Amino acid sequence: LEKKRSDLSLLFQPCLKAVAINLFQAGMIADDVHRTPTDDTIYNSLLSGFIFLAKIEDIEKHCKKLFNVFQNMGGPFRGAADAIKQNIQENVKSKVGIWLNIDI
């Protein structure tokens, strides 16, 4: 997600409240972030959700949940889901030698 932070900020800005509602409903951000969203608080909340995941299966599940939220929002969020998925798969493959199964 770090490589796509500025892109996510551009994506979130026009519809922060809708992004927050959808991510909150999926259980991906906290209520405080949902009530007063900014692109930074949404991004930090999403990132912190990944930091504490230890099992590959949990990472895959978390990624799929995020991508499903983006896919359901439609428009440019669908392209973002595909780009982030590719980026995460490549990063994990290069760092730990595992290809994540995060197809949606």
PARO-913372 format. One record per residue: z, x, y of N, C-alpha, C, O, CB in turn; residue number from 1. Coordinates in steps of 0.2 Angstrom, whole numbers. Glycine has a CB too. Example, Ala and Ser with C-alpha at 12.3 -4.5 7.8 and 13.67 -1.06 7.14 Angstrom:
<nodes>
39, 66, -28, 39, 62, -22, 39, 66, -16, 42, 71, -17, 45, 57, -22, 1
35, 64, -11, 36, 68, -5, 39, 64, 0, 40, 67, 6, 29, 70, -3, 2
</nodes>
This chain:
<nodes>
0, 4, -6, 0, 0, 0, 0, 4, 6, -2, 2, 12, 6, -5, 0, 1
3, 10, 6, 3, 14, 12, -4, 16, 15, -4, 16, 21, 7, 21, 10, 2
-8, 17, 10, -15, 19, 13, -19, 13, 16, -23, 14, 20, -19, 21, 7, 3
-16, 7, 15, -19, 1, 18, -15, -2, 23, -16, -8, 25, -21, -4, 12, 4
-10, 1, 25, -5, -2, 30, -9, -4, 36, -7, -10, 38, 0, 3, 32, 5
-13, 0, 40, -16, -2, 46, -21, -8, 44, -21, -13, 49, -20, 3, 49, 6
-24, -8, 39, -29, -13, 37, -25, -20, 36, -27, -25, 38, -33, -12, 31, 7
-19, -19, 32, -15, -25, 31, -12, -28, 38, -12, -34, 39, -9, -23, 27, 8
-11, -24, 43, -8, -26, 49, -13, -30, 53, -12, -35, 55, -6, -20, 53, 9
-20, -28, 52, -25, -32, 55, -26, -38, 52, -28, -43, 55, -32, -27, 55, 10
-25, -38, 45, -26, -44, 41, -21, -49, 43, -22, -55, 43, -26, -43, 34, 11
-14, -47, 43, -9, -51, 44, -8, -54, 51, -6, -60, 52, -2, -48, 43, 12
-10, -51, 56, -9, -53, 63, -11, -60, 65, -7, -63, 68, -12, -48, 68, 13
-17, -62, 64, -20, -68, 66, -16, -74, 62, -16, -80, 65, -27, -69, 65, 14
-13, -73, 57, -10, -78, 53, -3, -76, 50, -2, -77, 44, -15, -81, 47, 15
1, -73, 54, 8, -71, 51, 12, -76, 48, 15, -75, 42, 12, -68, 57, 16
12, -82, 51, 16, -87, 48, 14, -89, 41, 18, -90, 37, 17, -93, 53, 17
7, -90, 40, 4, -92, 34, 5, -87, 29, 7, -88, 23, -3, -94, 35, 18
5, -81, 31, 6, -75, 26, 13, -75, 24, 15, -75, 18, 4, -68, 29, 19
18, -76, 28, 25, -76, 27, 27, -82, 22, 30, -81, 18, 29, -77, 33, 20
24, -88, 24, 25, -94, 20, 23, -93, 12, 27, -94, 8, 22, -100, 23, 21
17, -90, 12, 14, -89, 5, 18, -84, 1, 19, -85, -5, 7, -87, 5, 22
20, -79, 4, 23, -73, 1, 30, -75, -1, 33, -74, -6, 23, -67, 5, 23
33, -79, 4, 40, -82, 2, 40, -87, -3, 45, -86, -8, 43, -85, 9, 24
35, -91, -4, 35, -96, -9, 34, -92, -16, 36, -95, -21, 29, -101, -8, 25
31, -86, -16, 30, -83, -22, 36, -78, -23, 36, -75, -29, 23, -78, -21, 26
41, -78, -19, 47, -74, -20, 46, -67, -19, 49, -63, -22, 49, -75, -27, 27
41, -65, -14, 40, -58, -13, 43, -56, -7, 43, -49, -6, 32, -57, -13, 28
45, -60, -2, 49, -58, 4, 55, -62, 5, 56, -67, 2, 44, -58, 10, 29
60, -59, 8, 66, -62, 10, 65, -68, 15, 61, -68, 18, 71, -57, 12, 30
70, -72, 15, 70, -78, 19, 70, -76, 26, 67, -79, 31, 76, -82, 18, 31
74, -71, 28, 74, -68, 35, 67, -66, 37, 65, -67, 43, 79, -63, 36, 32
63, -63, 33, 57, -61, 35, 52, -67, 35, 48, -67, 40, 54, -56, 29, 33
53, -72, 31, 49, -78, 31, 50, -82, 38, 46, -84, 41, 51, -82, 25, 34
57, -82, 40, 58, -86, 46, 56, -82, 53, 53, -86, 57, 66, -87, 47, 35
56, -76, 53, 54, -72, 59, 49, -66, 57, 51, -60, 57, 60, -69, 63, 36
43, -68, 55, 39, -63, 52, 35, -58, 57, 34, -61, 63, 33, -66, 48, 37
35, -52, 56, 30, -48, 59, 26, -44, 54, 28, -44, 48, 34, -43, 64, 38
21, -41, 56, 17, -37, 51, 22, -31, 48, 21, -30, 42, 11, -34, 54, 39
26, -28, 52, 30, -23, 49, 35, -25, 44, 36, -22, 39, 34, -19, 55, 40
39, -31, 46, 44, -34, 41, 41, -36, 35, 43, -35, 30, 48, -39, 45, 41
35, -39, 35, 31, -41, 29, 29, -35, 25, 31, -35, 19, 25, -46, 31, 42
26, -30, 28, 24, -24, 25, 30, -21, 21, 30, -19, 15, 21, -19, 29, 43
36, -20, 25, 41, -16, 23, 45, -20, 17, 47, -17, 12, 47, -15, 28, 44
45, -27, 17, 47, -31, 12, 43, -30, 6, 46, -30, 0, 48, -38, 14, 45
37, -30, 6, 32, -30, 1, 33, -23, -3, 34, -22, -9, 25, -31, 3, 46
33, -18, 2, 34, -11, -1, 41, -10, -5, 41, -7, -10, 34, -6, 5, 47
46, -13, -2, 53, -12, -5, 53, -16, -12, 57, -14, -16, 58, -15, 0, 48
49, -21, -12, 49, -24, -19, 46, -20, -24, 48, -21, -30, 44, -30, -18, 49
42, -15, -23, 39, -10, -27, 43, -5, -29, 43, -2, -35, 32, -8, -25, 50
47, -2, -24, 51, 4, -25, 56, 3, -31, 57, 8, -34, 55, 5, -18, 51
59, -2, -32, 64, -3, -37, 62, -5, -44, 66, -6, -48, 69, -8, -35, 52
55, -5, -45, 52, -7, -51, 52, -1, -55, 49, 4, -53, 46, -11, -50, 53
55, -1, -61, 54, 5, -66, 49, 5, -71, 47, 10, -73, 61, 6, -68, 54
48, -1, -74, 44, -2, -80, 37, -4, -77, 36, -7, -72, 46, -8, -84, 55
32, -1, -81, 25, -2, -79, 23, -9, -79, 20, -12, -75, 20, 2, -84, 56
26, -13, -84, 25, -20, -85, 27, -24, -79, 24, -29, -77, 28, -23, -91, 57
33, -22, -76, 36, -25, -70, 31, -24, -64, 30, -28, -60, 43, -23, -69, 58
29, -18, -64, 24, -16, -58, 18, -20, -59, 15, -23, -54, 22, -8, -58, 59
15, -21, -65, 9, -25, -66, 10, -32, -64, 6, -35, -61, 7, -24, -73, 60
16, -35, -66, 18, -42, -64, 18, -43, -57, 16, -48, -54, 24, -44, -68, 61
21, -38, -53, 22, -38, -46, 16, -38, -43, 14, -42, -38, 27, -33, -44, 62
11, -33, -45, 5, -33, -42, 1, -39, -43, -2, -42, -38, 1, -27, -45, 63
1, -42, -49, -3, -48, -50, 0, -54, -46, -4, -58, -43, -2, -50, -57, 64
6, -54, -45, 9, -59, -40, 6, -59, -33, 4, -64, -30, 17, -59, -40, 65
6, -53, -31, 4, -51, -24, -4, -53, -23, -6, -56, -19, 5, -44, -22, 66
-8, -51, -28, -15, -52, -28, -16, -60, -29, -21, -62, -25, -18, -48, -34, 67
-12, -63, -32, -13, -70, -33, -12, -74, -26, -16, -78, -24, -9, -73, -38, 68
-7, -72, -23, -5, -74, -16, -11, -73, -12, -14, -78, -8, 1, -71, -13, 69
-14, -67, -11, -20, -65, -7, -26, -69, -9, -29, -72, -5, -21, -58, -7, 70
-27, -70, -16, -33, -74, -18, -33, -81, -16, -38, -84, -14, -33, -73, -26, 71
-27, -84, -17, -26, -91, -15, -27, -92, -7, -28, -98, -5, -19, -93, -17, 72
-25, -87, -3, -26, -88, 4, -33, -88, 6, -35, -90, 11, -22, -82, 8, 73
-37, -85, 2, -45, -85, 3, -47, -80, 9, -43, -76, 11, -47, -92, 5, 74
-53, -81, 11, -56, -77, 16, -55, -69, 15, -56, -67, 10, -53, -79, 23, 75
-53, -66, 20, -53, -59, 20, -47, -56, 15, -47, -50, 13, -52, -56, 27, 76
-43, -61, 14, -37, -59, 9, -40, -57, 2, -37, -53, -1, -32, -65, 9, 77
-45, -61, 0, -48, -59, -6, -51, -52, -7, -50, -49, -12, -54, -64, -8, 78
-54, -50, -2, -56, -43, -1, -51, -38, -1, -51, -33, -4, -61, -42, 5, 79
-46, -40, 2, -40, -36, 3, -36, -35, -4, -34, -29, -6, -35, -38, 8, 80
-36, -40, -8, -33, -40, -15, -37, -35, -19, -34, -31, -23, -33, -47, -18, 81
-44, -36, -19, -48, -31, -23, -47, -24, -21, -47, -19, -25, -55, -33, -22, 82
-47, -23, -14, -46, -16, -12, -40, -13, -13, -39, -7, -15, -47, -16, -4, 83
-34, -17, -13, -28, -14, -14, -27, -13, -22, -24, -8, -24, -22, -19, -11, 84
-30, -18, -26, -29, -17, -33, -32, -10, -35, -30, -6, -39, -33, -23, -36, 85
-38, -9, -32, -42, -3, -34, -38, 3, -32, -37, 8, -36, -49, -3, -31, 86
-35, 3, -26, -31, 9, -23, -25, 10, -27, -23, 16, -29, -29, 7, -16, 87
-21, 5, -29, -15, 6, -33, -17, 8, -40, -14, 13, -43, -12, -1, -34, 88
-22, 6, -43, -24, 8, -50, -26, 16, -50, -24, 19, -54, -30, 4, -53, 89
-30, 18, -45, -32, 25, -44, -26, 29, -43, -25, 35, -46, -37, 25, -39, 90
-21, 27, -39, -15, 31, -37, -11, 32, -43, -9, 37, -45, -11, 28, -31, 91
-10, 27, -47, -5, 27, -53, -9, 31, -58, -6, 35, -61, -4, 20, -56, 92
-15, 30, -59, -19, 34, -64, -19, 42, -62, -18, 46, -66, -26, 32, -64, 93
-19, 44, -56, -19, 51, -54, -12, 54, -54, -12, 60, -56, -22, 52, -47, 94
-7, 50, -53, 0, 52, -53, 3, 52, -60, 7, 57, -61, 4, 48, -48, 95
2, 47, -64, 5, 47, -70, 1, 46, -76, 3, 46, -82, 10, 41, -70, 96
-6, 46, -75, -10, 45, -80, -11, 39, -84, -13, 38, -90, -9, 51, -85, 97
-9, 33, -81, -9, 27, -84, -13, 22, -79, -13, 22, -73, -2, 24, -84, 98
-18, 18, -83, -22, 14, -79, -18, 7, -79, -18, 4, -85, -29, 13, -82, 99
-16, 4, -74, -13, -2, -73, -17, -8, -75, -23, -8, -73, -10, -3, -67, 100
-15, -13, -79, -18, -19, -81, -16, -24, -76, -12, -28, -77, -17, -21, -88, 101
-20, -24, -70, -18, -29, -65, -24, -33, -63, -25, -35, -57, -16, -25, -59, 102
-28, -35, -68, -34, -39, -66, -31, -46, -65, -26, -49, -68, -39, -39, -72, 103
-35, -49, -60, -33, -56, -58, -38, -61, -60, -38, -67, -58, -31, -57, -51, 104
</nodes>
